[in-house]
Amino acid sequence: MKQSTIVLLDVQDERKRQDAKWGEQNHEPQFWTGILGEEFGELCQAVNETVFNNGPAERAKGGYANMRTEAIQVAAVAVAFVEMLDRRHGGKVL
Ligand SMILES: [Mg+2]
């Protein structure tokens, strides 16, 4: 399986997890940017704790697995935002 396919499947799994937790989300765009900003901040933290040495407790928040998890969550929230836009504006349906 291509690496890009594996990543997209992980984004899809994260979308399912989010829907199971929160249900269908139809926030206004400004709330989506806030949610996405929070997730991006978590990704930034994971990257920072990978490259800066803030001690072992903080370092545990970094590394490959945490960076990957947070990046997948950023992607999944962006997908959820697009899904809301498409519901609202009649986006293309396959
Ligand atoms: Mg996150």
PDB file of the backbone (N, CA, C, O) and the ligand in Angstrom, with CONECT records:
HET     MG  A 101       1
ATOM      1  N   MET A   1       0.857  -1.194   0.000  1.00  0.00           N
ATOM      2  CA  MET A   1       0.000   0.000   0.000  1.00  0.00           C
ATOM      3  C   MET A   1       0.894   1.245   0.000  1.00  0.00           C
ATOM      4  O   MET A   1       1.879   1.314   0.735  1.00  0.00           O
ATOM      5  N   LYS A   2       0.538   2.216  -0.826  1.00  0.00           N
ATOM      6  CA  LYS A   2       1.330   3.447  -0.892  1.00  0.00           C
ATOM      7  C   LYS A   2       1.281   4.176   0.447  1.00  0.00           C
ATOM      8  O   LYS A   2       0.281   4.127   1.163  1.00  0.00           O
ATOM      9  N   GLN A   3       2.385   4.856   0.770  1.00  0.00           N
ATOM     10  CA  GLN A   3       2.438   5.592   2.032  1.00  0.00           C
ATOM     11  C   GLN A   3       1.336   6.647   2.109  1.00  0.00           C
ATOM     12  O   GLN A   3       0.739   6.842   3.168  1.00  0.00           O
ATOM     13  N   SER A   4       1.059   7.337   0.980  1.00  0.00           N
ATOM     14  CA  SER A   4       0.027   8.372   1.008  1.00  0.00           C
ATOM     15  C   SER A   4      -1.344   7.770   1.295  1.00  0.00           C
ATOM     16  O   SER A   4      -2.181   8.407   1.935  1.00  0.00           O
ATOM     17  N   THR A   5      -1.577   6.553   0.828  1.00  0.00           N
ATOM     18  CA  THR A   5      -2.850   5.879   1.101  1.00  0.00           C
ATOM     19  C   THR A   5      -2.976   5.557   2.584  1.00  0.00           C
ATOM     20  O   THR A   5      -4.043   5.721   3.177  1.00  0.00           O
ATOM     21  N   ILE A   6      -1.881   5.099   3.174  1.00  0.00           N
ATOM     22  CA  ILE A   6      -1.889   4.788   4.608  1.00  0.00           C
ATOM     23  C   ILE A   6      -2.203   6.045   5.412  1.00  0.00           C
ATOM     24  O   ILE A   6      -2.995   6.006   6.354  1.00  0.00           O
ATOM     25  N   VAL A   7      -1.583   7.151   5.039  1.00  0.00           N
ATOM     26  CA  VAL A   7      -1.820   8.410   5.755  1.00  0.00           C
ATOM     27  C   VAL A   7      -3.282   8.826   5.630  1.00  0.00           C
ATOM     28  O   VAL A   7      -3.915   9.198   6.619  1.00  0.00           O
ATOM     29  N   LEU A   8      -3.814   8.762   4.416  1.00  0.00           N
ATOM     30  CA  LEU A   8      -5.209   9.173   4.220  1.00  0.00           C
ATOM     31  C   LEU A   8      -6.178   8.255   4.971  1.00  0.00           C
ATOM     32  O   LEU A   8      -7.217   8.709   5.451  1.00  0.00           O
ATOM     33  N   LEU A   9      -5.841   6.975   5.071  1.00  0.00           N
ATOM     34  CA  LEU A   9      -6.675   6.067   5.865  1.00  0.00           C
ATOM     35  C   LEU A   9      -6.616   6.437   7.341  1.00  0.00           C
ATOM     36  O   LEU A   9      -7.612   6.331   8.056  1.00  0.00           O
ATOM     37  N   ASP A  10      -5.453   6.867   7.787  1.00  0.00           N
ATOM     38  CA  ASP A  10      -5.336   7.312   9.185  1.00  0.00           C
ATOM     39  C   ASP A  10      -6.151   8.589   9.421  1.00  0.00           C
ATOM     40  O   ASP A  10      -6.755   8.756  10.481  1.00  0.00           O
ATOM     41  N   VAL A  11      -6.166   9.485   8.433  1.00  0.00           N
ATOM     42  CA  VAL A  11      -7.001  10.694   8.549  1.00  0.00           C
ATOM     43  C   VAL A  11      -8.472  10.292   8.598  1.00  0.00           C
ATOM     44  O   VAL A  11      -9.242  10.841   9.386  1.00  0.00           O
ATOM     45  N   GLN A  12      -8.857   9.339   7.762  1.00  0.00           N
ATOM     46  CA  GLN A  12     -10.239   8.863   7.764  1.00  0.00           C
ATOM     47  C   GLN A  12     -10.603   8.233   9.119  1.00  0.00           C
ATOM     48  O   GLN A  12     -11.692   8.471   9.643  1.00  0.00           O
ATOM     49  N   ASP A  13      -9.706   7.444   9.672  1.00  0.00           N
ATOM     50  CA  ASP A  13      -9.955   6.845  10.994  1.00  0.00           C
ATOM     51  C   ASP A  13     -10.123   7.939  12.052  1.00  0.00           C
ATOM     52  O   ASP A  13     -10.981   7.834  12.929  1.00  0.00           O
ATOM     53  N   GLU A  14      -9.304   8.984  11.964  1.00  0.00           N
ATOM     54  CA  GLU A  14      -9.415  10.082  12.923  1.00  0.00           C
ATOM     55  C   GLU A  14     -10.744  10.809  12.747  1.00  0.00           C
ATOM     56  O   GLU A  14     -11.354  11.225  13.732  1.00  0.00           O
ATOM     57  N   ARG A  15     -11.203  10.969  11.497  1.00  0.00           N
ATOM     58  CA  ARG A  15     -12.518  11.580  11.267  1.00  0.00           C
ATOM     59  C   ARG A  15     -13.631  10.738  11.911  1.00  0.00           C
ATOM     60  O   ARG A  15     -14.560  11.281  12.510  1.00  0.00           O
ATOM     61  N   LYS A  16     -13.528   9.429  11.783  1.00  0.00           N
ATOM     62  CA  LYS A  16     -14.530   8.552  12.405  1.00  0.00           C
ATOM     63  C   LYS A  16     -14.495   8.695  13.918  1.00  0.00           C
ATOM     64  O   LYS A  16     -15.538   8.722  14.570  1.00  0.00           O
ATOM     65  N   ARG A  17     -13.298   8.786  14.470  1.00  0.00           N
ATOM     66  CA  ARG A  17     -13.161   8.948  15.921  1.00  0.00           C
ATOM     67  C   ARG A  17     -13.790  10.255  16.363  1.00  0.00           C
ATOM     68  O   ARG A  17     -14.489  10.307  17.374  1.00  0.00           O
ATOM     69  N   GLN A  18     -13.537  11.315  15.598  1.00  0.00           N
ATOM     70  CA  GLN A  18     -14.108  12.619  15.939  1.00  0.00           C
ATOM     71  C   GLN A  18     -15.630  12.581  15.860  1.00  0.00           C
ATOM     72  O   GLN A  18     -16.307  13.107  16.744  1.00  0.00           O
ATOM     73  N   ASP A  19     -16.172  11.970  14.821  1.00  0.00           N
ATOM     74  CA  ASP A  19     -17.631  11.892  14.682  1.00  0.00           C
ATOM     75  C   ASP A  19     -18.240  11.079  15.821  1.00  0.00           C
ATOM     76  O   ASP A  19     -19.307  11.421  16.331  1.00  0.00           O
ATOM     77  N   ALA A  20     -17.559  10.000  16.220  1.00  0.00           N
ATOM     78  CA  ALA A  20     -18.077   9.186  17.319  1.00  0.00           C
ATOM     79  C   ALA A  20     -18.091   9.993  18.611  1.00  0.00           C
ATOM     80  O   ALA A  20     -18.979   9.827  19.448  1.00  0.00           O
ATOM     81  N   LYS A  21     -17.106  10.863  18.767  1.00  0.00           N
ATOM     82  CA  LYS A  21     -16.987  11.644  20.001  1.00  0.00           C
ATOM     83  C   LYS A  21     -17.919  12.850  20.013  1.00  0.00           C
ATOM     84  O   LYS A  21     -18.540  13.146  21.034  1.00  0.00           O
ATOM     85  N   TRP A  22     -18.022  13.556  18.870  1.00  0.00           N
ATOM     86  CA  TRP A  22     -18.701  14.841  18.848  1.00  0.00           C
ATOM     87  C   TRP A  22     -19.977  14.847  18.008  1.00  0.00           C
ATOM     88  O   TRP A  22     -20.782  15.772  18.110  1.00  0.00           O
ATOM     89  N   GLY A  23     -20.167  13.812  17.172  1.00  0.00           N
ATOM     90  CA  GLY A  23     -21.279  13.851  16.229  1.00  0.00           C
ATOM     91  C   GLY A  23     -20.972  14.810  15.086  1.00  0.00           C
ATOM     92  O   GLY A  23     -19.907  15.425  15.029  1.00  0.00           O
ATOM     93  N   GLU A  24     -21.954  14.919  14.162  1.00  0.00           N
ATOM     94  CA  GLU A  24     -21.753  15.820  13.024  1.00  0.00           C
ATOM     95  C   GLU A  24     -21.613  17.257  13.517  1.00  0.00           C
ATOM     96  O   GLU A  24     -22.437  17.738  14.294  1.00  0.00           O
ATOM     97  N   GLN A  25     -20.582  17.924  13.065  1.00  0.00           N
ATOM     98  CA  GLN A  25     -20.290  19.278  13.523  1.00  0.00           C
ATOM     99  C   GLN A  25     -20.549  20.272  12.392  1.00  0.00           C
ATOM    100  O   GLN A  25     -20.020  20.137  11.289  1.00  0.00           O
ATOM    101  N   ASN A  26     -21.373  21.269  12.693  1.00  0.00           N
ATOM    102  CA  ASN A  26     -21.719  22.269  11.678  1.00  0.00           C
ATOM    103  C   ASN A  26     -21.469  23.678  12.208  1.00  0.00           C
ATOM    104  O   ASN A  26     -22.313  24.566  12.090  1.00  0.00           O
ATOM    105  N   HIS A  27     -20.300  23.854  12.787  1.00  0.00           N
ATOM    106  CA  HIS A  27     -19.930  25.158  13.344  1.00  0.00           C
ATOM    107  C   HIS A  27     -19.823  26.216  12.246  1.00  0.00           C
ATOM    108  O   HIS A  27     -19.646  25.910  11.067  1.00  0.00           O
ATOM    109  N   GLU A  28     -19.936  27.465  12.679  1.00  0.00           N
ATOM    110  CA  GLU A  28     -19.616  28.573  11.780  1.00  0.00           C
ATOM    111  C   GLU A  28     -18.108  28.548  11.494  1.00  0.00           C
ATOM    112  O   GLU A  28     -17.329  28.020  12.288  1.00  0.00           O
ATOM    113  N   PRO A  29     -17.701  29.127  10.345  1.00  0.00           N
ATOM    114  CA  PRO A  29     -16.287  29.048   9.966  1.00  0.00           C
ATOM    115  C   PRO A  29     -15.330  29.558  11.033  1.00  0.00           C
ATOM    116  O   PRO A  29     -14.256  28.985  11.214  1.00  0.00           O
ATOM    117  N   GLN A  30     -15.696  30.627  11.749  1.00  0.00           N
ATOM    118  CA  GLN A  30     -14.765  31.170  12.739  1.00  0.00           C
ATOM    119  C   GLN A  30     -14.499  30.198  13.882  1.00  0.00           C
ATOM    120  O   GLN A  30     -13.442  30.259  14.509  1.00  0.00           O
ATOM    121  N   PHE A  31     -15.448  29.297  14.163  1.00  0.00           N
ATOM    122  CA  PHE A  31     -15.195  28.289  15.188  1.00  0.00           C
ATOM    123  C   PHE A  31     -14.276  27.196  14.651  1.00  0.00           C
ATOM    124  O   PHE A  31     -13.450  26.643  15.378  1.00  0.00           O
ATOM    125  N   TRP A  32     -14.436  26.901  13.376  1.00  0.00           N
ATOM    126  CA  TRP A  32     -13.528  25.908  12.764  1.00  0.00           C
ATOM    127  C   TRP A  32     -12.093  26.396  12.798  1.00  0.00           C
ATOM    128  O   TRP A  32     -11.177  25.620  13.074  1.00  0.00           O
ATOM    129  N   THR A  33     -11.890  27.669  12.522  1.00  0.00           N
ATOM    130  CA  THR A  33     -10.500  28.154  12.563  1.00  0.00           C
ATOM    131  C   THR A  33      -9.960  28.093  13.983  1.00  0.00           C
ATOM    132  O   THR A  33      -8.770  27.853  14.187  1.00  0.00           O
ATOM    133  N   GLY A  34     -10.844  28.312  14.982  1.00  0.00           N
ATOM    134  CA  GLY A  34     -10.396  28.172  16.369  1.00  0.00           C
ATOM    135  C   GLY A  34     -10.023  26.739  16.699  1.00  0.00           C
ATOM    136  O   GLY A  34      -9.002  26.489  17.341  1.00  0.00           O
ATOM    137  N   ILE A  35     -10.851  25.793  16.259  1.00  0.00           N
ATOM    138  CA  ILE A  35     -10.569  24.369  16.510  1.00  0.00           C
ATOM    139  C   ILE A  35      -9.290  23.953  15.783  1.00  0.00           C
ATOM    140  O   ILE A  35      -8.423  23.283  16.345  1.00  0.00           O
ATOM    141  N   LEU A  36      -9.199  24.367  14.526  1.00  0.00           N
ATOM    142  CA  LEU A  36      -7.997  24.028  13.746  1.00  0.00           C
ATOM    143  C   LEU A  36      -6.765  24.678  14.370  1.00  0.00           C
ATOM    144  O   LEU A  36      -5.691  24.077  14.409  1.00  0.00           O
ATOM    145  N   GLY A  37      -6.928  25.914  14.858  1.00  0.00           N
ATOM    146  CA  GLY A  37      -5.806  26.587  15.516  1.00  0.00           C
ATOM    147  C   GLY A  37      -5.344  25.848  16.755  1.00  0.00           C
ATOM    148  O   GLY A  37      -4.147  25.759  17.027  1.00  0.00           O
ATOM    149  N   GLU A  38      -6.299  25.317  17.504  1.00  0.00           N
ATOM    150  CA  GLU A  38      -5.929  24.540  18.692  1.00  0.00           C
ATOM    151  C   GLU A  38      -5.149  23.295  18.299  1.00  0.00           C
ATOM    152  O   GLU A  38      -4.127  22.965  18.901  1.00  0.00           O
ATOM    153  N   GLU A  39      -5.649  22.616  17.282  1.00  0.00           N
ATOM    154  CA  GLU A  39      -4.951  21.402  16.828  1.00  0.00           C
ATOM    155  C   GLU A  39      -3.566  21.747  16.266  1.00  0.00           C
ATOM    156  O   GLU A  39      -2.594  21.028  16.500  1.00  0.00           O
ATOM    157  N   PHE A  40      -3.493  22.851  15.526  1.00  0.00           N
ATOM    158  CA  PHE A  40      -2.183  23.260  15.000  1.00  0.00           C
ATOM    159  C   PHE A  40      -1.242  23.594  16.157  1.00  0.00           C
ATOM    160  O   PHE A  40      -0.050  23.291  16.096  1.00  0.00           O
ATOM    161  N   GLY A  41      -1.770  24.214  17.201  1.00  0.00           N
ATOM    162  CA  GLY A  41      -0.953  24.508  18.376  1.00  0.00           C
ATOM    163  C   GLY A  41      -0.415  23.240  19.016  1.00  0.00           C
ATOM    164  O   GLY A  41       0.730  23.200  19.467  1.00  0.00           O
ATOM    165  N   GLU A  42      -1.249  22.198  19.056  1.00  0.00           N
ATOM    166  CA  GLU A  42      -0.786  20.925  19.613  1.00  0.00           C
ATOM    167  C   GLU A  42       0.306  20.311  18.742  1.00  0.00           C
ATOM    168  O   GLU A  42       1.254  19.709  19.247  1.00  0.00           O
ATOM    169  N   LEU A  43       0.160  20.469  17.431  1.00  0.00           N
ATOM    170  CA  LEU A  43       1.225  20.002  16.540  1.00  0.00           C
ATOM    171  C   LEU A  43       2.507  20.790  16.789  1.00  0.00           C
ATOM    172  O   LEU A  43       3.593  20.214  16.849  1.00  0.00           O
ATOM    173  N   CYS A  44       2.381  22.102  16.935  1.00  0.00           N
ATOM    174  CA  CYS A  44       3.557  22.932  17.227  1.00  0.00           C
ATOM    175  C   CYS A  44       4.224  22.485  18.524  1.00  0.00           C
ATOM    176  O   CYS A  44       5.451  22.424  18.607  1.00  0.00           O
ATOM    177  N   GLN A  45       3.415  22.174  19.533  1.00  0.00           N
ATOM    178  CA  GLN A  45       3.983  21.717  20.799  1.00  0.00           C
ATOM    179  C   GLN A  45       4.750  20.411  20.608  1.00  0.00           C
ATOM    180  O   GLN A  45       5.854  20.249  21.128  1.00  0.00           O
ATOM    181  N   ALA A  46       4.155  19.480  19.857  1.00  0.00           N
ATOM    182  CA  ALA A  46       4.829  18.201  19.623  1.00  0.00           C
ATOM    183  C   ALA A  46       6.154  18.406  18.898  1.00  0.00           C
ATOM    184  O   ALA A  46       7.145  17.742  19.202  1.00  0.00           O
ATOM    185  N   VAL A  47       6.165  19.332  17.934  1.00  0.00           N
ATOM    186  CA  VAL A  47       7.415  19.613  17.219  1.00  0.00           C
ATOM    187  C   VAL A  47       8.417  20.286  18.164  1.00  0.00           C
ATOM    188  O   VAL A  47       9.590  19.913  18.196  1.00  0.00           O
ATOM    189  N   ASN A  48       7.954  21.271  18.927  1.00  0.00           N
ATOM    190  CA  ASN A  48       8.853  21.963  19.849  1.00  0.00           C
ATOM    191  C   ASN A  48       9.475  21.005  20.852  1.00  0.00           C
ATOM    192  O   ASN A  48      10.670  21.085  21.137  1.00  0.00           O
ATOM    193  N   GLU A  49       8.658  20.094  21.389  1.00  0.00           N
ATOM    194  CA  GLU A  49       9.199  19.176  22.393  1.00  0.00           C
ATOM    195  C   GLU A  49      10.076  18.099  21.771  1.00  0.00           C
ATOM    196  O   GLU A  49      10.747  17.348  22.480  1.00  0.00           O
ATOM    197  N   THR A  50      10.069  18.029  20.456  1.00  0.00           N
ATOM    198  CA  THR A  50      10.993  17.147  19.744  1.00  0.00           C
ATOM    199  C   THR A  50      12.356  17.813  19.577  1.00  0.00           C
ATOM    200  O   THR A  50      13.396  17.172  19.723  1.00  0.00           O
ATOM    201  N   VAL A  51      12.333  19.105  19.269  1.00  0.00           N
ATOM    202  CA  VAL A  51      13.586  19.771  18.901  1.00  0.00           C
ATOM    203  C   VAL A  51      14.226  20.567  20.038  1.00  0.00           C
ATOM    204  O   VAL A  51      15.418  20.868  19.986  1.00  0.00           O
ATOM    205  N   PHE A  52      13.439  20.911  21.070  1.00  0.00           N
ATOM    206  CA  PHE A  52      14.005  21.610  22.225  1.00  0.00           C
ATOM    207  C   PHE A  52      14.055  20.658  23.408  1.00  0.00           C
ATOM    208  O   PHE A  52      13.205  19.780  23.549  1.00  0.00           O
ATOM    209  N   ASN A  53      15.054  20.840  24.254  1.00  0.00           N
ATOM    210  CA  ASN A  53      15.175  19.985  25.436  1.00  0.00           C
ATOM    211  C   ASN A  53      14.623  20.724  26.649  1.00  0.00           C
ATOM    212  O   ASN A  53      15.331  21.493  27.300  1.00  0.00           O
ATOM    213  N   ASN A  54      13.362  20.481  26.937  1.00  0.00           N
ATOM    214  CA  ASN A  54      12.702  21.092  28.093  1.00  0.00           C
ATOM    215  C   ASN A  54      12.538  20.104  29.235  1.00  0.00           C
ATOM    216  O   ASN A  54      11.684  20.283  30.103  1.00  0.00           O
ATOM    217  N   GLY A  55      13.353  19.070  29.230  1.00  0.00           N
ATOM    218  CA  GLY A  55      13.288  18.054  30.280  1.00  0.00           C
ATOM    219  C   GLY A  55      12.478  16.857  29.850  1.00  0.00           C
ATOM    220  O   GLY A  55      11.722  16.917  28.880  1.00  0.00           O
ATOM    221  N   PRO A  56      12.640  15.763  30.581  1.00  0.00           N
ATOM    222  CA  PRO A  56      12.036  14.491  30.160  1.00  0.00           C
ATOM    223  C   PRO A  56      10.508  14.510  30.115  1.00  0.00           C
ATOM    224  O   PRO A  56       9.919  13.868  29.245  1.00  0.00           O
ATOM    225  N   ALA A  57       9.856  15.225  31.025  1.00  0.00           N
ATOM    226  CA  ALA A  57       8.385  15.232  31.028  1.00  0.00           C
ATOM    227  C   ALA A  57       7.854  15.903  29.765  1.00  0.00           C
ATOM    228  O   ALA A  57       6.910  15.414  29.143  1.00  0.00           O
ATOM    229  N   GLU A  58       8.463  17.022  29.392  1.00  0.00           N
ATOM    230  CA  GLU A  58       8.039  17.731  28.177  1.00  0.00           C
ATOM    231  C   GLU A  58       8.474  16.977  26.936  1.00  0.00           C
ATOM    232  O   GLU A  58       7.741  16.913  25.949  1.00  0.00           O
ATOM    233  N   ARG A  59       9.657  16.410  26.989  1.00  0.00           N
ATOM    234  CA  ARG A  59      10.174  15.656  25.836  1.00  0.00           C
ATOM    235  C   ARG A  59       9.225  14.521  25.456  1.00  0.00           C
ATOM    236  O   ARG A  59       9.131  14.148  24.286  1.00  0.00           O
ATOM    237  N   ALA A  60       8.523  13.977  26.448  1.00  0.00           N
ATOM    238  CA  ALA A  60       7.581  12.877  26.194  1.00  0.00           C
ATOM    239  C   ALA A  60       6.410  13.311  25.320  1.00  0.00           C
ATOM    240  O   ALA A  60       5.716  12.468  24.753  1.00  0.00           O
ATOM    241  N   LYS A  61       6.184  14.618  25.206  1.00  0.00           N
ATOM    242  CA  LYS A  61       5.109  15.131  24.359  1.00  0.00           C
ATOM    243  C   LYS A  61       5.554  15.286  22.902  1.00  0.00           C
ATOM    244  O   LYS A  61       4.745  15.589  22.025  1.00  0.00           O
ATOM    245  N   GLY A  62       6.857  15.073  22.657  1.00  0.00           N
ATOM    246  CA  GLY A  62       7.391  15.199  21.303  1.00  0.00           C
ATOM    247  C   GLY A  62       7.647  13.836  20.678  1.00  0.00           C
ATOM    248  O   GLY A  62       7.138  12.813  21.133  1.00  0.00           O
ATOM    249  N   GLY A  63       8.442  13.854  19.633  1.00  0.00           N
ATOM    250  CA  GLY A  63       8.819  12.614  18.964  1.00  0.00           C
ATOM    251  C   GLY A  63       7.912  12.291  17.790  1.00  0.00           C
ATOM    252  O   GLY A  63       6.866  12.904  17.576  1.00  0.00           O
ATOM    253  N   TYR A  64       8.367  11.301  17.044  1.00  0.00           N
ATOM    254  CA  TYR A  64       7.681  10.902  15.807  1.00  0.00           C
ATOM    255  C   TYR A  64       6.194  10.617  16.022  1.00  0.00           C
ATOM    256  O   TYR A  64       5.344  11.147  15.306  1.00  0.00           O
ATOM    257  N   ALA A  65       5.887   9.777  17.014  1.00  0.00           N
ATOM    258  CA  ALA A  65       4.495   9.345  17.195  1.00  0.00           C
ATOM    259  C   ALA A  65       3.591  10.521  17.528  1.00  0.00           C
ATOM    260  O   ALA A  65       2.494  10.636  16.981  1.00  0.00           O
ATOM    261  N   ASN A  66       4.042  11.393  18.420  1.00  0.00           N
ATOM    262  CA  ASN A  66       3.207  12.543  18.793  1.00  0.00           C
ATOM    263  C   ASN A  66       3.078  13.533  17.633  1.00  0.00           C
ATOM    264  O   ASN A  66       1.989  14.052  17.386  1.00  0.00           O
ATOM    265  N   MET A  67       4.173  13.798  16.921  1.00  0.00           N
ATOM    266  CA  MET A  67       4.084  14.705  15.769  1.00  0.00           C
ATOM    267  C   MET A  67       3.125  14.141  14.730  1.00  0.00           C
ATOM    268  O   MET A  67       2.314  14.873  14.163  1.00  0.00           O
ATOM    269  N   ARG A  68       3.222  12.835  14.482  1.00  0.00           N
ATOM    270  CA  ARG A  68       2.357  12.220  13.478  1.00  0.00           C
ATOM    271  C   ARG A  68       0.891  12.267  13.913  1.00  0.00           C
ATOM    272  O   ARG A  68       0.010  12.604  13.121  1.00  0.00           O
ATOM    273  N   THR A  69       0.642  11.930  15.167  1.00  0.00           N
ATOM    274  CA  THR A  69      -0.737  11.963  15.680  1.00  0.00           C
ATOM    275  C   THR A  69      -1.333  13.350  15.548  1.00  0.00           C
ATOM    276  O   THR A  69      -2.467  13.500  15.094  1.00  0.00           O
ATOM    277  N   GLU A  70      -0.582  14.361  15.940  1.00  0.00           N
ATOM    278  CA  GLU A  70      -1.110  15.722  15.895  1.00  0.00           C
ATOM    279  C   GLU A  70      -1.307  16.200  14.451  1.00  0.00           C
ATOM    280  O   GLU A  70      -2.281  16.891  14.153  1.00  0.00           O
ATOM    281  N   ALA A  71      -0.391  15.833  13.566  1.00  0.00           N
ATOM    282  CA  ALA A  71      -0.539  16.212  12.155  1.00  0.00           C
ATOM    283  C   ALA A  71      -1.778  15.552  11.547  1.00  0.00           C
ATOM    284  O   ALA A  71      -2.497  16.175  10.765  1.00  0.00           O
ATOM    285  N   ILE A  72      -2.024  14.300  11.904  1.00  0.00           N
ATOM    286  CA  ILE A  72      -3.238  13.609  11.434  1.00  0.00           C
ATOM    287  C   ILE A  72      -4.477  14.323  11.960  1.00  0.00           C
ATOM    288  O   ILE A  72      -5.465  14.459  11.238  1.00  0.00           O
ATOM    289  N   GLN A  73      -4.435  14.779  13.206  1.00  0.00           N
ATOM    290  CA  GLN A  73      -5.593  15.478  13.774  1.00  0.00           C
ATOM    291  C   GLN A  73      -5.816  16.815  13.071  1.00  0.00           C
ATOM    292  O   GLN A  73      -6.961  17.194  12.822  1.00  0.00           O
ATOM    293  N   VAL A  74      -4.754  17.528  12.751  1.00  0.00           N
ATOM    294  CA  VAL A  74      -4.891  18.782  11.988  1.00  0.00           C
ATOM    295  C   VAL A  74      -5.568  18.488  10.650  1.00  0.00           C
ATOM    296  O   VAL A  74      -6.504  19.182  10.254  1.00  0.00           O
ATOM    297  N   ALA A  75      -5.089  17.460   9.964  1.00  0.00           N
ATOM    298  CA  ALA A  75      -5.668  17.108   8.658  1.00  0.00           C
ATOM    299  C   ALA A  75      -7.135  16.723   8.800  1.00  0.00           C
ATOM    300  O   ALA A  75      -7.963  17.117   7.979  1.00  0.00           O
ATOM    301  N   ALA A  76      -7.458  15.959   9.833  1.00  0.00           N
ATOM    302  CA  ALA A  76      -8.838  15.493  10.019  1.00  0.00           C
ATOM    303  C   ALA A  76      -9.778  16.656  10.322  1.00  0.00           C
ATOM    304  O   ALA A  76     -10.914  16.676   9.847  1.00  0.00           O
ATOM    305  N   VAL A  77      -9.315  17.619  11.107  1.00  0.00           N
ATOM    306  CA  VAL A  77     -10.157  18.785  11.390  1.00  0.00           C
ATOM    307  C   VAL A  77     -10.352  19.602  10.111  1.00  0.00           C
ATOM    308  O   VAL A  77     -11.446  20.112   9.870  1.00  0.00           O
ATOM    309  N   ALA A  78      -9.319  19.732   9.301  1.00  0.00           N
ATOM    310  CA  ALA A  78      -9.465  20.446   8.030  1.00  0.00           C
ATOM    311  C   ALA A  78     -10.477  19.730   7.140  1.00  0.00           C
ATOM    312  O   ALA A  78     -11.279  20.378   6.467  1.00  0.00           O
ATOM    313  N   VAL A  79     -10.444  18.412   7.132  1.00  0.00           N
ATOM    314  CA  VAL A  79     -11.426  17.647   6.358  1.00  0.00           C
ATOM    315  C   VAL A  79     -12.830  17.884   6.902  1.00  0.00           C
ATOM    316  O   VAL A  79     -13.771  18.068   6.129  1.00  0.00           O
ATOM    317  N   ALA A  80     -12.978  17.882   8.211  1.00  0.00           N
ATOM    318  CA  ALA A  80     -14.297  18.117   8.826  1.00  0.00           C
ATOM    319  C   ALA A  80     -14.828  19.497   8.450  1.00  0.00           C
ATOM    320  O   ALA A  80     -16.025  19.661   8.217  1.00  0.00           O
ATOM    321  N   PHE A  81     -13.953  20.471   8.390  1.00  0.00           N
ATOM    322  CA  PHE A  81     -14.344  21.821   7.977  1.00  0.00           C
ATOM    323  C   PHE A  81     -14.855  21.810   6.533  1.00  0.00           C
ATOM    324  O   PHE A  81     -15.890  22.404   6.232  1.00  0.00           O
ATOM    325  N   VAL A  82     -14.134  21.140   5.657  1.00  0.00           N
ATOM    326  CA  VAL A  82     -14.566  21.038   4.256  1.00  0.00           C
ATOM    327  C   VAL A  82     -15.900  20.313   4.164  1.00  0.00           C
ATOM    328  O   VAL A  82     -16.764  20.699   3.377  1.00  0.00           O
ATOM    329  N   GLU A  83     -16.073  19.264   4.962  1.00  0.00           N
ATOM    330  CA  GLU A  83     -17.348  18.536   4.955  1.00  0.00           C
ATOM    331  C   GLU A  83     -18.498  19.459   5.337  1.00  0.00           C
ATOM    332  O   GLU A  83     -19.563  19.412   4.722  1.00  0.00           O
ATOM    333  N   MET A  84     -18.288  20.303   6.354  1.00  0.00           N
ATOM    334  CA  MET A  84     -19.325  21.259   6.756  1.00  0.00           C
ATOM    335  C   MET A  84     -19.612  22.235   5.621  1.00  0.00           C
ATOM    336  O   MET A  84     -20.773  22.514   5.319  1.00  0.00           O
ATOM    337  N   LEU A  85     -18.559  22.755   4.991  1.00  0.00           N
ATOM    338  CA  LEU A  85     -18.754  23.690   3.881  1.00  0.00           C
ATOM    339  C   LEU A  85     -19.553  23.040   2.759  1.00  0.00           C
ATOM    340  O   LEU A  85     -20.451  23.655   2.183  1.00  0.00           O
ATOM    341  N   ASP A  86     -19.212  21.782   2.454  1.00  0.00           N
ATOM    342  CA  ASP A  86     -19.913  21.080   1.376  1.00  0.00           C
ATOM    343  C   ASP A  86     -21.376  20.838   1.736  1.00  0.00           C
ATOM    344  O   ASP A  86     -22.253  20.967   0.881  1.00  0.00           O
ATOM    345  N   ARG A  87     -21.650  20.485   3.006  1.00  0.00           N
ATOM    346  CA  ARG A  87     -23.057  20.318   3.407  1.00  0.00           C
ATOM    347  C   ARG A  87     -23.811  21.632   3.232  1.00  0.00           C
ATOM    348  O   ARG A  87     -24.950  21.658   2.765  1.00  0.00           O
ATOM    349  N   ARG A  88     -23.164  22.696   3.611  1.00  0.00           N
ATOM    350  CA  ARG A  88     -23.832  24.003   3.603  1.00  0.00           C
ATOM    351  C   ARG A  88     -24.001  24.552   2.189  1.00  0.00           C
ATOM    352  O   ARG A  88     -24.985  25.228   1.891  1.00  0.00           O
ATOM    353  N   HIS A  89     -23.044  24.259   1.332  1.00  0.00           N
ATOM    354  CA  HIS A  89     -23.016  24.880   0.007  1.00  0.00           C
ATOM    355  C   HIS A  89     -23.218  23.878  -1.125  1.00  0.00           C
ATOM    356  O   HIS A  89     -22.976  24.195  -2.290  1.00  0.00           O
ATOM    357  N   GLY A  90     -23.659  22.676  -0.784  1.00  0.00           N
ATOM    358  CA  GLY A  90     -23.963  21.700  -1.819  1.00  0.00           C
ATOM    359  C   GLY A  90     -22.751  21.237  -2.593  1.00  0.00           C
ATOM    360  O   GLY A  90     -22.768  21.182  -3.823  1.00  0.00           O
ATOM    361  N   GLY A  91     -21.711  20.907  -1.877  1.00  0.00           N
ATOM    362  CA  GLY A  91     -20.473  20.470  -2.517  1.00  0.00           C
ATOM    363  C   GLY A  91     -20.638  19.216  -3.323  1.00  0.00           C
ATOM    364  O   GLY A  91     -21.659  18.533  -3.255  1.00  0.00           O
ATOM    365  N   LYS A  92     -19.620  18.930  -4.083  1.00  0.00           N
ATOM    366  CA  LYS A  92     -19.623  17.771  -4.963  1.00  0.00           C
ATOM    367  C   LYS A  92     -19.785  16.497  -4.147  1.00  0.00           C
ATOM    368  O   LYS A  92     -19.101  16.292  -3.145  1.00  0.00           O
ATOM    369  N   VAL A  93     -20.708  15.639  -4.598  1.00  0.00           N
ATOM    370  CA  VAL A  93     -20.919  14.357  -3.946  1.00  0.00           C
ATOM    371  C   VAL A  93     -20.568  13.272  -4.950  1.00  0.00           C
ATOM    372  O   VAL A  93     -21.006  13.314  -6.099  1.00  0.00           O
ATOM    373  N   LEU A  94     -19.778  12.302  -4.512  1.00  0.00           N
ATOM    374  CA  LEU A  94     -19.377  11.221  -5.423  1.00  0.00           C
ATOM    375  C   LEU A  94     -20.523  10.254  -5.627  1.00  0.00           C
ATOM    376  O   LEU A  94     -20.381   9.276  -6.361  1.00  0.00           O
TER     377      LEU A  94
HETATM  378 MG    MG A 101      -4.395  17.351  18.673  1.00  0.00          MG2+
END
